[in-house]
Amino acid sequence: MQIRPEQLEAQLARGLKPVYTIHGDEPLLSQEAGDAIRAAARAAGYTERQVFTVSGAHFDWSGVLGAAQAMSLFAEKQLIEIRIPSGKPGKEGSEMLQRYCEQLSDDVMTLVTLPKLDFQQLKAAWFAALDSHGTTVRVETLDRKALPAWLAQRLQRQGQRVRAGEEGQRTLAFFADRVEGNLLAAHQELQKLGLLHPPGELSFEQVEAAVLNVARFDTAKLSEAVWTGNVPRALRVLDGLRHEGEAAVLVHWTLADDLRNLARARAALDDGKPMPLALREARAWGLKEKLFERVLPLLAGHQLAHLLEAASICDGIVKGLKHPEWPHNPWDALRRLMLMAMQHTRHGVPARAPSLALQA
């Protein structure tokens, strides 16, 4: 059974499962979910704890099976943690995890922690075994639009709140901009506000003075900003990637890969295939599936061909070539490509409108 992190507390209150699996790429939320499970296990008498970290293909899985089957010398119940940082247990590990689930003891509770898994890993037999024998907590990256509400909820936990109305929304938006993509830092900034100010209402000035600019950006956030049509955020993320030292080649690959997949989906739609099938052919899953579903009706085949041609020119520029009609600086070229893509999809603006691209 798969649940979200916010559902975990209620699920633990109803009774413990023999196996808990946490997977995702948001460290803070994964850590908090693991801490909640450990606390519930201790309260239920699982006082002994063993931790196994699967590192490399030569990991000895027999130790895990032996620990689960051995009687504890110090406690009646034990918690066994299996950490798989790569998300790939390997052939032997896959077989061992399936055997492990088949031989579960009432005196043993298991916590498995994994990074974000891809579509194939989620369909693997070892993951299915873990999921069918317990509860799976899927930790997803928090969307930018959900971040203000998340911050407000965390403030409420420590007895604080922003002012009502427009000022409060502005305060939360400012806070979100400063910590986007870095929930661990957001947690620290929230704790700082709890230390600096007593419970009650916080003004914009108090939050502004306390919160550092600790935003962290990645190419996935750039893709999200582009295909939601949020020009100010897209420009801010691109600028953040540049100043954080991200490789221009990687940023270009993300944009170009999106365009290739959108072209593949557009061709499928033009052949009469339904949207779900077209999205599968475009390898669009999760958030990317929702983003592509939004923009595909706004993009014609000839528009995508034009964007792919622009992406090809931009590819040469980020690799050191020059083009007479394009900026010579790789980041300026990326900015132009990004704005061209948004120009085609933002509010259904037709491809011939030149305003955004000319700003590049």
VENMO-V135374 format. One record per residue. PHI is phi in degrees with one decimal (999 if undefined). Layout:
phi
PHI
PHI
//
This chain:
phi
999
-100.1
-134.3
-93.2
-55.1
-70.2
-92.5
-65.0
-57.8
-66.3
-66.9
-64.6
-66.0
-81.9
133.4
-85.9
-96.5
-68.9
-133.8
-122.3
-121.8
-115.2
-140.3
160.3
-116.9
-110.3
-55.7
-63.1
-67.6
-64.9
-63.1
-65.5
-64.6
-62.6
-63.1
-64.7
-68.1
-63.8
-63.5
-65.8
-65.2
-61.0
-64.3
-91.8
98.9
-84.7
-89.2
-94.2
-136.6
-123.4
-121.7
-122.1
-109.6
-80.4
-126.6
85.9
-76.4
-102.4
-65.1
-89.4
-72.6
-62.2
-64.3
-68.2
-62.4
-64.1
-64.2
-70.3
-96.4
-78.9
-74.7
-75.0
-84.5
-117.0
-150.7
-75.1
-129.4
-137.6
-105.0
-109.6
-105.6
-119.0
-105.5
-122.2
-59.0
-81.5
77.2
-128.7
-72.8
82.9
-62.7
-63.1
-62.6
-61.2
-66.0
-66.3
-64.3
-66.4
-64.5
-57.4
-66.0
-74.3
-113.3
-63.7
-105.5
-66.1
-91.6
-123.9
-116.6
-122.5
-122.4
-110.3
-116.3
-139.0
-76.6
-63.1
-104.3
-86.6
-59.6
-66.5
-64.1
-66.6
-95.6
-67.4
-64.4
-66.7
-70.4
-61.1
-65.0
-61.7
-65.8
-73.4
-100.0
-168.7
-122.2
-110.5
-103.2
-95.2
-99.9
-105.7
-60.7
-73.2
-62.9
-58.2
-69.5
-90.4
-65.6
-57.0
-65.1
-63.2
-64.3
-62.1
-64.8
-68.2
-62.4
-62.4
-59.8
-100.6
79.0
-120.7
-159.1
-89.4
-67.7
-70.9
80.9
-63.0
-63.0
-63.9
-63.8
-64.8
-63.6
-66.5
-64.5
-61.5
-58.3
-62.0
-61.7
-79.5
-120.3
-54.4
77.8
-145.9
-66.7
-61.8
-67.8
-59.8
-60.9
-65.4
-67.6
-63.9
-62.9
-62.3
-62.0
-66.6
-81.4
-78.1
-129.6
-72.1
-56.0
131.8
-85.9
-110.1
-88.7
-59.5
-63.2
-66.6
-67.7
-59.9
-71.7
-94.7
-87.4
-81.8
-86.4
-117.7
-61.5
-127.7
-115.7
-138.4
-66.7
-65.1
-69.9
-64.5
-59.2
-61.8
-64.6
-64.3
-85.0
-94.8
76.7
-92.6
-61.9
-58.1
-68.4
-60.4
-64.7
-66.8
-66.6
-61.2
-64.5
-64.3
-61.2
-62.9
-77.3
-85.6
86.8
-65.3
-74.5
-61.0
-61.7
-67.3
-62.4
-63.4
-59.3
-61.8
-65.7
-66.5
-64.7
-59.4
-65.5
-62.4
-68.6
-65.3
-64.3
-63.2
-68.1
-61.8
-63.4
-65.1
-63.4
-66.1
-84.0
93.2
-79.4
-69.6
-55.3
-57.3
-68.9
-61.4
-68.0
-65.4
-65.5
-87.7
54.3
-103.2
-127.1
60.6
-62.3
-61.5
-61.4
-66.7
-65.5
-66.7
-61.4
-71.6
-89.9
-58.6
-63.9
-92.0
-115.5
-93.9
-59.1
-68.5
-67.4
-66.0
-62.3
-63.1
-69.0
-66.1
-64.1
-64.8
-64.7
-65.9
-63.7
-63.3
-58.9
-64.7
-66.7
-69.1
-101.8
105.6
-84.8
-127.6
-137.6
-64.0
-105.9
-124.3
-60.7
-82.0
-75.0
-56.6
-72.3
-67.1
-66.8
-62.9
-61.3
-66.3
-59.8
-61.1
-67.4
-62.0
-63.8
-70.9
-61.6
-77.2
-120.4
-75.8
56.5
71.7
-64.3
-66.5
-62.9
-77.5
-69.3
-95.5
-59.5
-67.9
-62.0
-66.8
-71.2
-71.8
//
